[in-house]
Amino acid sequence: MDAFSLVPPDWSQNAIHGLKFCCPRCHEAASKAQRVWINRRAPVLCEDYRRKWQEFYHCECQQAWWAWNSDRPPSELTKPTE
């Protein structure tokens, strides 16, 4: 599975919105997902003219969910700005 494929995977068809950027069923983080697909073909234009897109995740609990890339929390791997 290619996360950047132009064709949506079958499992993404029944995805539900993960409002807290985690699986709505079991609350696991996106990093625990078994599969990922980013819908880069249909970006949404925000008020400040930035684009955002949907990221789809297929969780270990078999729940498919999606969230906006702009809602993703900051990475723990980046250094905090001072």
LOVO-688574 format. One record per residue (C-alpha): x, y, z; residue in one letter; residue number from 1. Coordinates in steps of 0.25 Angstrom, whole numbers, plus 5000, padded with zeros to 4 digits. Example, Ala and Ser with C-alpha at 12.3 -4.5 7.8 and 13.67 -1.06 7.14 Angstrom:
BEGIN
px->5049, py->4982, pz->5031, res->a, n->1
px->5055, py->4996, pz->5029, res->s, n->2
END
This chain:
BEGIN
px->5000, py->5000, pz->5000, res->m, n->1
px->5006, py->5013, pz->4996, res->d, n->2
px->5001, py->5025, pz->5005, res->a, n->3
px->5002, py->5034, pz->4993, res->f, n->4
px->4995, py->5026, pz->4983, res->s, n->5
px->4985, py->5034, pz->4974, res->l, n->6
px->4974, py->5022, pz->4976, res->v, n->7
px->4968, py->5022, pz->4990, res->p, n->8
px->4969, py->5008, pz->4996, res->p, n->9
px->4956, py->5000, pz->4999, res->d, n->10
px->4957, py->5001, pz->5014, res->w, n->11
px->4956, py->5016, pz->5014, res->s, n->12
px->4942, py->5016, pz->5008, res->q, n->13
px->4936, py->5014, pz->5022, res->n, n->14
px->4945, py->5023, pz->5030, res->a, n->15
px->4940, py->5032, pz->5041, res->i, n->16
px->4945, py->5045, pz->5045, res->h, n->17
px->4955, py->5044, pz->5057, res->g, n->18
px->4953, py->5058, pz->5064, res->l, n->19
px->4965, py->5056, pz->5073, res->k, n->20
px->4975, py->5051, pz->5063, res->f, n->21
px->4974, py->5037, pz->5069, res->c, n->22
px->4965, py->5025, pz->5066, res->c, n->23
px->4951, py->5028, pz->5070, res->p, n->24
px->4949, py->5014, pz->5074, res->r, n->25
px->4961, py->5010, pz->5083, res->c, n->26
px->4968, py->5023, pz->5084, res->h, n->27
px->4981, py->5018, pz->5078, res->e, n->28
px->4991, py->5029, pz->5072, res->a, n->29
px->4992, py->5030, pz->5057, res->a, n->30
px->5006, py->5024, pz->5058, res->s, n->31
px->5000, py->5011, pz->5062, res->k, n->32
px->4992, py->5010, pz->5049, res->a, n->33
px->4994, py->4998, pz->5041, res->q, n->34
px->4991, py->5005, pz->5028, res->r, n->35
px->4992, py->5020, pz->5024, res->v, n->36
px->4986, py->5027, pz->5011, res->w, n->37
px->4987, py->5042, pz->5009, res->i, n->38
px->4977, py->5048, pz->5000, res->n, n->39
px->4985, py->5058, pz->4992, res->r, n->40
px->4976, py->5059, pz->4980, res->r, n->41
px->4965, py->5067, pz->4988, res->a, n->42
px->4972, py->5078, pz->4996, res->p, n->43
px->4963, py->5088, pz->5003, res->v, n->44
px->4967, py->5103, pz->5003, res->l, n->45
px->4967, py->5109, pz->5016, res->c, n->46
px->4964, py->5124, pz->5019, res->e, n->47
px->4979, py->5127, pz->5019, res->d, n->48
px->4980, py->5120, pz->5005, res->y, n->49
px->4988, py->5109, pz->5011, res->r, n->50
px->4984, py->5095, pz->5006, res->r, n->51
px->4980, py->5084, pz->5016, res->k, n->52
px->4976, py->5069, pz->5012, res->w, n->53
px->4970, py->5057, pz->5019, res->q, n->54
px->4979, py->5046, pz->5024, res->e, n->55
px->4973, py->5033, pz->5025, res->f, n->56
px->4977, py->5022, pz->5036, res->y, n->57
px->4974, py->5007, pz->5037, res->h, n->58
px->4976, py->5004, pz->5052, res->c, n->59
px->4980, py->4991, pz->5058, res->e, n->60
px->4965, py->4990, pz->5064, res->c, n->61
px->4961, py->4990, pz->5049, res->q, n->62
px->4954, py->5004, pz->5050, res->q, n->63
px->4957, py->5013, pz->5038, res->a, n->64
px->4957, py->5027, pz->5042, res->w, n->65
px->4962, py->5040, pz->5036, res->w, n->66
px->4967, py->5054, pz->5041, res->a, n->67
px->4972, py->5067, pz->5034, res->w, n->68
px->4987, py->5068, pz->5033, res->n, n->69
px->4986, py->5082, pz->5040, res->s, n->70
px->4980, py->5075, pz->5052, res->d, n->71
px->4992, py->5066, pz->5054, res->r, n->72
px->4999, py->5069, pz->5068, res->p, n->73
px->5013, py->5074, pz->5068, res->p, n->74
px->5023, py->5062, pz->5066, res->s, n->75
px->5031, py->5058, pz->5079, res->e, n->76
px->5043, py->5057, pz->5070, res->l, n->77
px->5044, py->5072, pz->5067, res->t, n->78
px->5051, py->5081, pz->5076, res->k, n->79
px->5042, py->5092, pz->5083, res->p, n->80
px->5045, py->5106, pz->5079, res->t, n->81
px->5049, py->5116, pz->5089, res->e, n->82
END
